[in-house]
Amino acid sequence: MSQSSAPRPRAQFHAMTEGTAEDWQRIVDASAPFRESLPDRILDHLRLLGGDYGGFAVDRLTHCLQTATLAERDGRDEEYVVCALLHDIGDTLGAYNHADVAAAMLRPFVSEQNHWMVAKHFVFQGYYYFHLLGGDRDLRERYRDSPWFDYTEEFCAKYDQRAFDPNADALPLQHFEPAVRRILAQPHKDWPGF
């Protein structure tokens, strides 16, 4: 057995109240490769959206790529573009709360403003269609006092709601991969944890 495939020492506690500093260091050391491979897992998960149309004119991956392309071409910064790319990544796991899934995944890595935008985009996007299904298109108004209301409204108006065109140009996922890797490389310095 090679040294790289040898089992790593594991913590000895059975309840966290029994944990020692040595146990926790073992956990931190063992989890480093897993944390480092996060961008790969996220990109793999994003690829799962390919071929899933959900009734739309484009598949969910194309929608994400179009949204990110529009944002990038409009001069948005890298973090914003990555949020645009990943805003619907939760579709496969959160059929009723996809925005929450995407926002939870991004939270350690993005600004509070961009996190809020991703977390609330579903309600803001509803302005364009909730009323067509008998719902209230103005549900977003409950957030009118938020400092990021206009920011999120603009995201949906300029990028998200316009990204369902089968004839539109979209940059390939490979174009965005370096940005995803940079944004997800390290949580913000004030993020709790190790």
ABEGO torsion letter per residue (X at the ends): XBAAABBBBBBABABAAABBAAAAAAAAAAAAAAAAAAAAAAAAAAAAABGBAGGBABBAAAAAAAAAAAAAAAGBBAAAAAAAAAAAAAAAABAAAAAAAAAAAAAAABBAAAAAAAAAAAAAAAAAAAAAAGBBAAAAAAAAABAAAAAAAAAAAAAAAABABAABBBBBAAAAAAAAAAAAABBBAABBEX
